[in-house]
């Protein structure tokens, strides 16, 4: 018999309430999921879809290349473009997840409005950010990709198609799930077709 009074009774009463009102809780959960999905769709409305746009980029180490050339260095792999800024507190919070992700997946950072290449390279060294980063001091590249806020994550599959784009904090598992799905999605399409 479970206690019906006192502090030890709280978990029991909570379970009883959940058991009796599961339909109401399910409805609340469904409503919350719909609201979050709607807000995310609104926030990402300007981000690209379809073929990934190409652009010339300058990396923080001073080398120049294009996005297509950088993607070609990772044949057969989905890649992540991580738009960030040194002045963004949410970006800083997300950095450990991006660092862990970059150990397993190709990640290209794009430093939006964070200064010249030397400043971006210094920030990366100080914060221990191991991924290569393109310098976007005037946010021209970011605007071309529809990115107005940071952080933003864009996942491009091996065929050059944008599969996912999101803004705001993305947990590490969410980044990994998007890359994994972009990696297997074209294969499943080939099997079905």
N, C-alpha and C positions, 0 to 999 in steps of 0.2 A: 504494500500500500504506500502510495506517495504522500508526502506531507502536503497539507492544504493550507498551512499558515507559515509565516516567517519567510526569511530570505531564501531558504532552500526550496521553497515551493515555486519560486518564480520560473525556473526553466520548465517545470511540469505544467504550470498554467499557460506559459507561452506556447508549448507544444499542443496543448489541448485547444487553444484558440486557433492556432494554425490548422490543426486537423479539422476543426469544425468549419472554418471559413476559407478553405483552400481555393474555392472558386473566386471569391472576392480578391484574394491575394494574387491569383493568377491573372485576373483582369487588371489589377494595378500594375503588375509586372509587364504585361503586354502593352499597356498604355505608356509606361516608362520607356520601353524599347522603341515604340513608335515615335515618341517625342525625341529621343536621342538620335534616331535615324533621320528624322526630319531636320533637326538642327544641323547634323553632319552634312546632309545633302545641301542645305542652304549655304553652309560655310565653304563647301567645295565646289560650288556651282561654276566658278570661273576656271577651275583647274582643268588641265587637258584630258582628253579622251582620244582614243584612236591612235594613229601613228605618233610616236614621240617626236616632238620638234627637235631639230638639230640646231646647234649654235656653236660659235667659236668660244672657247673658254681659256682663261689663264688660271693656272693652279697656283696655290700659295707658295710653291717652291720655285715659281717663275717660269715653268714650262707652259707652252701653249699647245692646245689640241682642240678637238671638237667633241661634243657629246657622243656623236656616232663613233668616233675613233676610240673614245674611252670605253664605250660599250663593247666594241669589237675586241678589246683586250680580254673580255670575259665571254668567249664564245659558248653558246648553249646555256647560258645562265641568266636568270632574272636578276635585275639590279635595282638598287634603291638610290634615289636622289633625296638627300636630306637637306632641306632648306633651313638654315639657322642664322642666328645673329649673336655676336658676342654680348650685346646689351640685353638679350632676352632671358629672363629668369626661368621660363618654362623650358627653353632650349637647354639651359645648364642642367636642369633637373633630368632631362631626357638623355644627356650625354653618356652616362654609364650604359644605358640600354643600346645606344647606337654603337658604342665601342665594342660591346659584346657581340652585337650583330655583325660588325665589320670583320670579326674573326672568322665568320662562317659564310658570309655573303658579300658580294661586291657592293660597296657603299661609296657614293661620291657626295661629299658635302658641298653645299653652295652657301657661302657666307654673304648674306644679304646686308648691305649697308654697314659693314664692319671694318671699313678702312681698306688701305692698300695691302698688297700681298705680304709685305714684311710684318705688318700688324697682325694679320690673320694667322701667319705662321707662328708668330710669338704667342698668340692666344692658344693655338693648338698645342704648342710645346708646354705651356704653363698648365694647361688643363688635362694633358695626356690624351689628346684626341688623335688616335692613330690612323684615321681614314684620310684619303686625299680630299682636298677641298678646292673648289673653284672660287675665285674672288669676284664678287658682284657688288662693287662699292656704290654704284648708283641704282641698284636694283633693276637694271635693264633686263638681265636674264630672268630674274624672278618674275617681272611683269610679263615677259614673253611666255612664261609658263603659267600665267594666271595666278601666281602666288602673291598675295597681298599681306599675309600674316605669317609669322613663324612661331613655332616650328611647323614645317609641312613635310610630308613624306609622299613621294611619288614612286610607284613600283612599275618598272618597265620589263616586259617579258623578253625572252630570247629573240623573238621575232620583231622587236621594236615597237610593240603595242603597249600603250599605257593601260595597265590593268587595275590599279588602285591609286587613289590620291586622297589624302586626308590632311587636315590641319589641326593644330592644337596638340596636346600631349597624346602620344601613342605609346602604350606600354610595350615592353620588349616582346612579349608573346604575340601582340597584335602585329608588330612589324614582321616577326618571323612567319606568322600565319599567312600574311599577305604575300610575302616572297615565295613561300612554299606553294601557295595556291597558284600564283603566276607561273611558277615553274611547271606544275603538273597540268594546268588548264589547257594549254595548247596540245599536249599529248593526248588528253582525253578527247578533245575535239577531233584530232586526227583518227583516233580509234572509232569514234562515232560516225565519221564522214566516210 
